[in-house]
Amino acid sequence: MSINRRQFISCLAMLGISFDVPAISSGRHLRSIPSTGEKIPAVGLGSWLTFAIDVDDQDQLSSREAIMREFLQLGGGMLDSSPMYGVAQEVIGKSLKHIDQHDDLFSATKVWTRGHRQGFLQMEESMELWGLPRLDLMQVHNLLDWKTHLPTLREMKEEGEIRYIGVTTSHGRRHDELISIMQHEQLDFVQFTYNILDREAEQTLLPLAQEKGIAVIINRPFQRGGLFDRFESYRLPTWASEIDCTNWAQFFLKFIISHPAVTCAIPATSQLQHLRENMGAAYGRLPDAPTRERMIEYVRSLCINS
């Protein structure tokens, strides 16, 4: 479901949101999953660290529920998690019980263990924790025992327990192995790191995903906060308004989701204000190829001067 400018602004008003929203010249940015053509929002939500809370603390639970609720209300879709993230999946499941409208949710999690039986049991537990009749995407986390798990994932997909399958890596790890898997295995999704400073993926991973028709999820879009530590003391360039950016989060995210191979970026946050800033990148004008180069050059100049 897409919403227009008026509907989006009305939604913000009902939520009492008063932050600056960029001028919206188009609807929510959606991207197609190559294997099916299904469209999902280009800005998602990660849960690494930010959802690792004390599940007995009601205030913390309520805070994460508010994050998820507003994420969906602002047009978000993909929510990504993993057994590696501690209690994150339990937090998600508890929160979803109190969120009536989550039809647009695209549930994405991972298997992170060794062995066929352990993998199967872990994935069954994930389904129970999310509390959903089926999960949209199951990924092999950091390629751990992927040769064992991929056949299981394919069986689960055929039986309708999951809808899509994929594999993931984290920053700069095992790219050669990932490339080999992408070349020889049938995948719906692949997940890896890409941002305005970490651009190694432009060399092989992103072009290969386009060639093979694999959807791309981008993790660590902010270098786990490192981009803000480095650049938030600087002002955005005046021309950032040309791509409807009012803050650095939108600047960084729009650089990522404007790449033609990228399907979805999954920034993580535990702060409502940061979530709202992130979701602003899901609307408004995106940079074209020359503007992307301009963004790179601007950030590079700040690196030189810092």
Backbone hydrogen bonds in HBPLUS format (Angstrom, degrees):
<---DONOR---> <-ACCEPTOR-->    atom                        ^
c    i                          cat <-CA-CA->   ^        H-A-AA   ^      H-
h    n   atom  resd res      DA  || num        DHA   H-A  angle D-A-AA Bond
n    s   type  num  typ     dist DA aas  dist angle  dist       angle   num
A0008-PHE N   A0004-ASN O   2.94 MM   4  6.14 158.8  1.98 155.4 162.0     1
A0009-ILE N   A0005-ARG O   2.91 MM   4  6.15 169.1  1.93 160.4 162.4     2
A0010-SER N   A0006-ARG O   2.92 MM   4  6.07 157.1  1.97 147.1 154.0     3
A0011-CYS N   A0007-GLN O   2.91 MM   4  6.09 149.9  2.00 142.4 150.7     4
A0012-LEU N   A0008-PHE O   2.98 MM   4  6.35 154.3  2.05 149.1 155.8     5
A0013-ALA N   A0009-ILE O   2.94 MM   4  6.23 156.1  2.00 147.8 154.4     6
A0014-MET N   A0010-SER O   2.97 MM   4  6.23 158.8  2.02 150.4 155.3     7
A0015-LEU N   A0011-CYS O   3.09 MM   4  6.31 140.8  2.25 140.7 151.3     8
A0015-LEU N   A0012-LEU O   3.10 MM   3  5.07 124.0  2.43  92.7 107.4     9
A0017-ILE N   A0012-LEU O   3.04 MM   5  5.32 171.9  2.05 153.6 151.5    10
A0016-GLY N   A0013-ALA O   3.02 MM   3  5.04 152.3  2.10 100.2 109.0    11
A0029-HIS N   A0282-ALA O   2.78 MM 253  5.35 160.6  1.82 154.8 159.8    12
A0042-ALA N   A0029-HIS O   2.91 MM  13  5.72 158.1  1.96 155.7 151.4    13
A0031-ARG N   A0040-ILE O   2.78 MM   9  5.47 159.7  1.82 154.8 159.6    14
A0040-ILE N   A0031-ARG O   2.86 MM   9  5.47 156.4  1.91 149.7 153.4    15
A0033-ILE N   A0038-GLU O   2.70 MM   5  5.40 155.3  1.76 156.1 164.0    16
A0036-THR N   A0033-ILE O   3.09 MM   3  5.83 152.9  2.17 125.1 132.0    17
A0037-GLY N   A0033-ILE O   2.64 MM   4  5.09 164.0  1.67 174.2 169.8    18
A0265-ALA N   A0042-ALA O   2.97 MM 223  6.33 155.0  2.03 150.9 152.2    19
A0044-GLY N   A0265-ALA O   2.71 MM 221  5.79 170.6  1.72 175.3 171.9    20
A0045-LEU N   A0078-MET O   2.83 MM  33  6.26 145.5  1.95 157.0 168.3    21
A0080-ASP N   A0045-LEU O   2.93 MM  35  6.27 165.0  1.96 162.2 167.2    22
A0046-GLY N   A0267-PRO O   3.00 MM 221  5.40 164.6  2.02 112.8 116.7    23
A0051-PHE N   A0047-SER O   3.29 MM   4  5.23 153.6  2.36 133.5 131.3    24
A0050-THR N   A0048-TRP O   2.79 MM   2  5.59 146.2  1.90  98.6  90.9    25
A0052-ALA N   A0049-LEU O   3.10 MM   3  5.07 164.7  2.12 107.7 111.7    26
A0057-ASP N   A0054-ASP O   2.94 MM   3  5.42 165.0  1.96 118.7 123.4    27
A0061-LEU N   A0057-ASP O   3.05 MM   4  6.37 161.4  2.08 153.3 159.1    28
A0062-SER N   A0058-GLN O   2.84 MM   4  5.96 161.5  1.87 148.2 153.4    29
A0063-SER N   A0059-ASP O   2.97 MM   4  6.14 146.6  2.08 140.8 149.9    30
A0064-ARG N   A0060-GLN O   3.11 MM   4  6.44 157.2  2.16 150.2 154.5    31
A0065-GLU N   A0061-LEU O   2.91 MM   4  6.15 154.6  1.97 150.8 158.9    32
A0066-ALA N   A0062-SER O   2.95 MM   4  6.12 150.4  2.04 141.7 149.2    33
A0067-ILE N   A0063-SER O   3.10 MM   4  6.42 147.0  2.21 139.8 148.7    34
A0068-MET N   A0064-ARG O   3.00 MM   4  6.28 165.4  2.02 152.2 154.5    35
A0069-ARG N   A0065-GLU O   2.86 MM   4  6.02 162.3  1.89 150.7 156.2    36
A0070-GLU N   A0066-ALA O   3.00 MM   4  6.07 168.1  2.02 146.7 149.9    37
A0071-PHE N   A0067-ILE O   2.90 MM   4  5.99 153.5  1.97 147.0 155.4    38
A0072-LEU N   A0068-MET O   3.11 MM   4  6.33 159.2  2.16 149.5 152.9    39
A0073-GLN N   A0069-ARG O   2.98 MM   4  6.22 156.1  2.03 145.5 153.1    40
A0074-LEU N   A0070-GLU O   2.86 MM   4  5.94 144.4  1.98 148.1 155.8    41
A0076-GLY N   A0071-PHE O   2.77 MM   5  5.16 147.1  1.88 155.7 153.8    42
A0075-GLY N   A0072-LEU O   3.12 MM   3  5.24 159.4  2.16 108.6 110.8    43
A0106-PHE N   A0077-GLY O   2.90 MM  29  5.21 165.0  1.92 121.5 117.6    44
A0079-LEU N   A0106-PHE O   3.00 MM  27  6.15 156.9  2.05 149.8 152.8    45
A0108-ALA N   A0079-LEU O   3.00 MM  29  5.93 155.6  2.06 165.2 157.2    46
A0081-SER N   A0108-ALA O   2.81 MM  27  6.30 143.7  1.94 145.8 157.9    47
A0085-TYR N   A0082-SER O   3.03 MM   3  5.45 158.1  2.08 111.1 117.6    48
A0088-ALA N   A0085-TYR O   3.20 MM   3  5.57 162.1  2.23 124.2 129.1    49
A0090-GLU N   A0087-VAL O   2.98 MM   3  5.21 117.3  2.38 104.6 120.6    50
A0091-VAL N   A0087-VAL O   2.92 MM   4  6.21 157.5  1.97 160.3 167.7    51
A0092-ILE N   A0088-ALA O   2.92 MM   4  6.20 156.0  1.98 149.0 155.7    52
A0093-GLY N   A0089-GLN O   2.93 MM   4  6.15 165.6  1.95 148.8 152.3    53
A0094-LYS N   A0090-GLU O   2.94 MM   4  6.14 165.2  1.96 152.0 155.8    54
A0095-SER N   A0091-VAL O   2.97 MM   4  6.08 154.4  2.04 145.6 152.9    55
A0096-LEU N   A0092-ILE O   2.86 MM   4  6.09 160.4  1.90 155.7 161.0    56
A0097-LYS N   A0093-GLY O   3.33 MM   4  6.54 141.2  2.49 142.9 151.0    57
A0098-HIS N   A0095-SER O   2.92 MM   3  5.54 152.3  1.99 116.4 124.5    58
A0099-ILE N   A0096-LEU O   3.16 MM   3  4.96 161.2  2.20 100.6 106.4    59
A0105-LEU N   A0102-HIS O   3.16 MM   3  5.30 160.3  2.20 105.1 111.1    60
A0137-LEU N   A0107-SER O   2.90 MM  30  6.25 150.7  1.99 160.0 164.9    61
A0109-THR N   A0137-LEU O   3.03 MM  28  6.38 163.3  2.06 157.9 158.0    62
A0139-GLN N   A0109-THR O   2.95 MM  30  6.25 145.9  2.07 134.8 145.7    63
A0111-VAL N   A0139-GLN O   2.76 MM  28  6.23 145.7  1.88 161.9 171.6    64
A0141-HIS N   A0111-VAL O   2.99 MM  30  5.77 165.6  2.01 150.7 154.8    65
A0119-GLY N   A0115-GLY O   2.93 MM   4  5.90 151.6  2.01 140.9 149.5    66
A0120-PHE N   A0116-HIS O   2.93 MM   4  6.15 161.1  1.96 151.2 156.2    67
A0121-LEU N   A0117-ARG O   2.91 MM   4  6.12 168.6  1.93 156.5 159.2    68
A0122-GLN N   A0118-GLN O   2.92 MM   4  6.03 154.2  1.99 143.2 150.7    69
A0123-MET N   A0119-GLY O   2.98 MM   4  6.21 157.6  2.04 150.1 155.6    70
A0124-GLU N   A0120-PHE O   2.95 MM   4  6.21 153.3  2.02 149.2 157.0    71
A0125-GLU N   A0121-LEU O   2.97 MM   4  6.19 152.8  2.05 144.6 151.7    72
A0126-SER N   A0122-GLN O   2.97 MM   4  6.26 151.0  2.05 143.5 151.6    73
A0127-MET N   A0123-MET O   3.09 MM   4  6.39 157.0  2.15 147.1 151.7    74
A0128-GLU N   A0124-GLU O   3.15 MM   4  6.45 153.7  2.22 143.7 150.7    75
A0129-LEU N   A0125-GLU O   2.86 MM   4  6.14 157.5  1.91 153.4 159.9    76
A0130-TRP N   A0126-SER O   2.94 MM   4  6.19 161.8  1.97 156.4 160.1    77
A0131-GLY N   A0127-MET O   3.04 MM   4  6.12 142.4  2.19 137.7 148.1    78
A0135-LEU N   A0161-GLU O   3.34 MM  26  6.74 149.5  2.44 158.8 155.5    79
A0163-ARG N   A0135-LEU O   3.25 MM  28  6.80 131.4  2.50 140.0 152.7    80
A0163-ARG N   A0136-ASP O   3.15 MM  27  4.80 135.0  2.36 107.0 119.8    81
A0164-TYR N   A0136-ASP O   2.72 MM  28  5.97 132.5  1.94 150.3 166.0    82
A0138-MET N   A0164-TYR O   3.12 MM  26  6.46 159.3  2.16 144.3 146.6    83
A0166-GLY N   A0138-MET O   3.07 MM  28  6.37 134.7  2.28 146.0 146.3    84
A0140-VAL N   A0166-GLY O   2.91 MM  26  6.40 145.9  2.02 131.9 138.2    85
A0168-THR N   A0140-VAL O   2.99 MM  28  6.11 148.4  2.09 164.9 154.8    86
A0144-LEU N   A0141-HIS O   3.04 MM   3  6.02 175.3  2.04 131.9 133.3    87
A0146-TRP N   A0143-LEU O   3.33 MM   3  5.15 146.1  2.45 126.0 116.5    88
A0148-THR N   A0145-ASP O   3.10 MM   3  5.61 138.3  2.29 110.3 120.7    89
A0149-HIS N   A0145-ASP O   3.15 MM   4  6.45 160.3  2.19 150.0 156.0    90
A0150-LEU N   A0146-TRP O   2.96 MM   4  5.76 171.4  1.96 152.4 153.6    91
A0152-THR N   A0149-HIS O   2.97 MM   3  5.15 115.8  2.39 103.4 119.7    92
A0153-LEU N   A0149-HIS O   2.87 MM   4  6.17 159.2  1.91 160.3 167.2    93
A0154-ARG N   A0150-LEU O   2.94 MM   4  6.19 153.5  2.01 151.0 158.0    94
A0155-GLU N   A0151-PRO O   3.06 MM   4  6.33 154.2  2.13 144.1 150.5    95
A0156-MET N   A0152-THR O   2.93 MM   4  6.23 161.1  1.97 153.4 158.6    96
A0157-LYS N   A0153-LEU O   2.90 MM   4  6.09 149.5  1.99 144.4 152.9    97
A0158-GLU N   A0154-ARG O   2.94 MM   4  6.19 159.9  1.98 148.4 153.4    98
A0159-GLU N   A0155-GLU O   2.99 MM   4  6.22 145.1  2.11 145.6 155.2    99
A0161-GLU N   A0156-MET O   2.90 MM   5  5.20 144.2  2.02 160.6 157.6   100
A0160-GLY N   A0157-LYS O   3.07 MM   3  5.09 157.0  2.12 102.8 110.0   101
A0188-ASP N   A0165-ILE O   3.04 MM  23  5.49 150.0  2.14 144.2 153.6   102
A0189-PHE N   A0165-ILE O   3.07 MM  24  6.24 148.2  2.18 144.9 149.0   103
A0191-GLN N   A0167-VAL O   2.95 MM  24  6.36 143.5  2.08 148.3 156.8   104
A0169-THR N   A0191-GLN O   2.89 MM  22  6.21 140.2  2.05 143.9 156.0   105
A0173-ARG N   A0170-SER O   3.23 MM   3  5.94 170.0  2.24 143.3 140.6   106
A0178-LEU N   A0174-ARG O   3.03 MM   4  6.27 158.0  2.08 148.1 154.9   107
A0179-ILE N   A0175-HIS O   2.85 MM   4  6.05 159.1  1.89 152.0 156.9   108
A0180-SER N   A0176-ASP O   3.12 MM   4  6.38 156.8  2.17 143.7 149.4   109
A0181-ILE N   A0177-GLU O   2.99 MM   4  6.29 156.7  2.04 150.6 156.6   110
A0182-MET N   A0178-LEU O   2.93 MM   4  6.18 163.5  1.96 154.9 159.2   111
A0183-GLN N   A0179-ILE O   3.00 MM   4  6.18 143.2  2.14 143.7 153.8   112
A0184-HIS N   A0180-SER O   3.12 MM   4  6.29 137.8  2.31 142.8 152.9   113
A0184-HIS N   A0181-ILE O   3.19 MM   3  5.30 130.9  2.44  97.6 110.1   114
A0185-GLU N   A0181-ILE O   2.78 MM   4  5.41 149.6  1.87 158.9 160.0   115
A0215-ALA N   A0188-ASP O   2.90 MM  27  6.05 156.5  1.96 152.1 147.4   116
A0190-VAL N   A0215-ALA O   2.89 MM  25  6.28 138.3  2.07 152.9 164.8   117
A0217-ILE N   A0190-VAL O   2.91 MM  27  6.25 162.0  1.94 154.4 159.8   118
A0192-PHE N   A0217-ILE O   3.12 MM  25  6.62 151.7  2.20 166.8 170.1   119
A0219-ASN N   A0192-PHE O   2.91 MM  27  5.74 160.8  1.95 132.6 139.0   120
A0195-ASN N   A0198-ASP O   3.09 MM   3  5.08 164.6  2.12 131.8 135.1   121
A0202-GLU N   A0199-ARG O   3.05 MM   3  5.70 159.0  2.09 118.4 124.2   122
A0203-GLN N   A0200-GLU O   3.02 MM   3  5.81 158.6  2.07 123.3 128.6   123
A0206-LEU N   A0201-ALA O   2.94 MM   5  5.76 178.2  1.94 154.5 153.9   124
A0208-LEU N   A0204-THR O   2.88 MM   4  5.86 156.8  1.94 155.1 162.5   125
A0209-ALA N   A0205-LEU O   2.96 MM   4  6.12 154.5  2.02 147.4 154.1   126
A0210-GLN N   A0206-LEU O   3.16 MM   4  6.43 157.0  2.21 148.9 154.3   127
A0211-GLU N   A0207-PRO O   2.97 MM   4  6.22 159.8  2.01 146.8 152.6   128
A0212-LYS N   A0208-LEU O   2.86 MM   4  6.05 157.3  1.91 153.9 159.2   129
A0213-GLY N   A0209-ALA O   2.93 MM   4  5.79 116.9  2.34 137.3 151.0   130
A0214-ILE N   A0209-ALA O   2.95 MM   5  4.90 169.2  1.96 142.3 145.9   131
A0213-GLY N   A0210-GLN O   3.34 MM   3  5.18 148.6  2.45  95.0 103.9   132
A0263-THR N   A0216-VAL O   2.91 MM  47  5.01 151.3  1.99 134.1 141.7   133
A0264-CYS N   A0216-VAL O   3.08 MM  48  6.53 152.4  2.16 159.3 161.7   134
A0218-ILE N   A0264-CYS O   2.79 MM  46  6.26 155.6  1.85 151.6 159.8   135
A0266-ILE N   A0218-ILE O   3.03 MM  48  6.19 160.7  2.07 171.4 165.2   136
A0223-GLN N   A0220-ARG O   3.20 MM   3  4.96 169.6  2.21 106.9 107.8   137
A0225-GLY N   A0222-PHE O   3.05 MM   3  5.18 124.4  2.37  99.0 112.5   138
A0227-LEU N   A0222-PHE O   3.05 MM   5  5.35 177.0  2.05 145.4 144.5   139
A0226-GLY N   A0223-GLN O   2.92 MM   3  4.88 162.5  1.95 107.6 111.8   140
A0228-PHE N   A0225-GLY O   3.18 MM   3  5.51 125.5  2.49 104.4 116.9   141
A0229-ASP N   A0225-GLY O   3.16 MM   4  6.49 160.8  2.19 152.2 157.9   142
A0230-ARG N   A0226-GLY O   3.07 MM   4  6.21 143.7  2.21 140.4 149.6   143
A0231-PHE N   A0227-LEU O   2.90 MM   4  5.99 150.5  1.99 144.7 152.3   144
A0232-GLU N   A0228-PHE O   2.91 MM   4  4.90 160.7  1.95 136.0 138.2   145
A0234-TYR N   A0231-PHE O   2.91 MM   3  5.52 162.2  1.94 122.5 128.5   146
A0240-ALA N   A0237-PRO O   2.97 MM   3  5.51 165.7  1.99 119.6 123.3   147
A0242-GLU N   A0239-TRP O   2.92 MM   3  5.41 153.1  2.00 111.8 120.0   148
A0243-ILE N   A0240-ALA O   3.08 MM   3  5.59 156.4  2.13 111.4 118.2   149
A0245-CYS N   A0240-ALA O   3.12 MM   5  5.39 160.1  2.16 133.6 137.1   150
A0244-ASP N   A0241-SER O   3.07 MM   3  4.64 161.4  2.11 101.9 101.8   151
A0251-PHE N   A0247-ASN O   3.20 MM   4  6.48 155.7  2.26 145.6 153.0   152
A0252-PHE N   A0248-TRP O   2.86 MM   4  6.10 165.4  1.88 163.5 164.4   153
A0253-LEU N   A0249-ALA O   2.93 MM   4  6.07 164.4  1.96 149.8 154.7   154
A0254-LYS N   A0250-GLN O   2.83 MM   4  5.76 160.3  1.87 145.9 151.7   155
A0255-PHE N   A0251-PHE O   3.24 MM   4  6.34 144.8  2.37 137.1 145.6   156
A0256-ILE N   A0252-PHE O   3.35 MM   4  6.67 151.1  2.44 139.1 145.8   157
A0256-ILE N   A0253-LEU O   3.05 MM   3  5.13 116.0  2.47  95.2 110.3   158
A0257-ILE N   A0253-LEU O   2.92 MM   4  6.23 170.5  1.92 167.9 165.5   159
A0258-SER N   A0254-LYS O   3.13 MM   4  5.79 129.7  2.40 132.2 141.1   160
A0259-HIS N   A0256-ILE O   3.07 MM   3  5.76 165.6  2.09 118.6 123.3   161
A0262-VAL N   A0259-HIS O   3.10 MM   3  5.58 155.0  2.16 118.0 125.2   162
A0275-LEU N   A0271-GLN O   2.95 MM   4  6.25 154.5  2.02 150.9 159.0   163
A0276-ARG N   A0272-LEU O   2.92 MM   4  6.19 160.6  1.95 154.4 158.7   164
A0277-GLU N   A0273-GLN O   3.03 MM   4  6.32 154.0  2.10 144.7 151.7   165
A0278-ASN N   A0274-HIS O   2.88 MM   4  6.14 162.8  1.91 151.4 156.1   166
A0279-MET N   A0275-LEU O   2.86 MM   4  6.11 163.2  1.89 156.3 160.5   167
A0280-GLY N   A0276-ARG O   3.17 MM   4  6.34 129.2  2.44 137.0 148.5   168
A0280-GLY N   A0277-GLU O   3.18 MM   3  5.29 139.4  2.36  98.3 109.7   169
A0281-ALA N   A0278-ASN O   2.99 MM   3  5.73 155.4  2.05 118.0 124.5   170
A0282-ALA N   A0279-MET O   3.00 MM   3  5.34 157.8  2.05 108.8 115.9   171
A0283-TYR N   A0280-GLY O   3.30 MM   3  5.77 164.6  2.32 113.4 115.8   172
A0292-ARG N   A0288-ASP O   2.87 MM   4  6.13 152.1  1.94 157.4 166.6   173
A0293-GLU N   A0289-ALA O   3.14 MM   4  6.46 155.7  2.20 150.0 155.5   174
A0294-ARG N   A0290-PRO O   3.00 MM   4  6.29 146.2  2.12 138.7 148.7   175
A0295-MET N   A0291-THR O   2.83 MM   4  6.15 148.6  1.93 148.7 157.0   176
A0296-ILE N   A0292-ARG O   3.01 MM   4  6.33 158.6  2.06 149.0 154.1   177
A0297-GLU N   A0293-GLU O   2.97 MM   4  6.19 163.3  1.99 149.5 153.7   178
A0298-TYR N   A0294-ARG O   2.94 MM   4  6.11 152.8  2.01 144.5 152.0   179
A0299-VAL N   A0295-MET O   3.05 MM   4  6.28 169.0  2.07 154.4 156.4   180
A0300-ARG N   A0296-ILE O   2.86 MM   4  6.03 155.1  1.92 148.1 156.2   181
A0301-SER N   A0297-GLU O   2.92 MM   4  6.09 150.1  2.01 143.0 150.4   182
A0302-LEU N   A0298-TYR O   3.13 MM   4  6.48 148.1  2.24 144.5 152.8   183
A0303-CYS N   A0299-VAL O   2.99 MM   4  6.31 150.1  2.09 146.7 155.0   184
A0304-ILE N   A0300-ARG O   3.04 MM   4  6.34 152.3  2.11 147.8 154.6   185
A0305-ASN N   A0301-SER O   3.05 MM   4  6.24 151.7  2.13 142.0 149.5   186
A0306-SER N   A0302-LEU O   2.92 MM   4  5.94 127.1  2.21 141.2 153.7   187
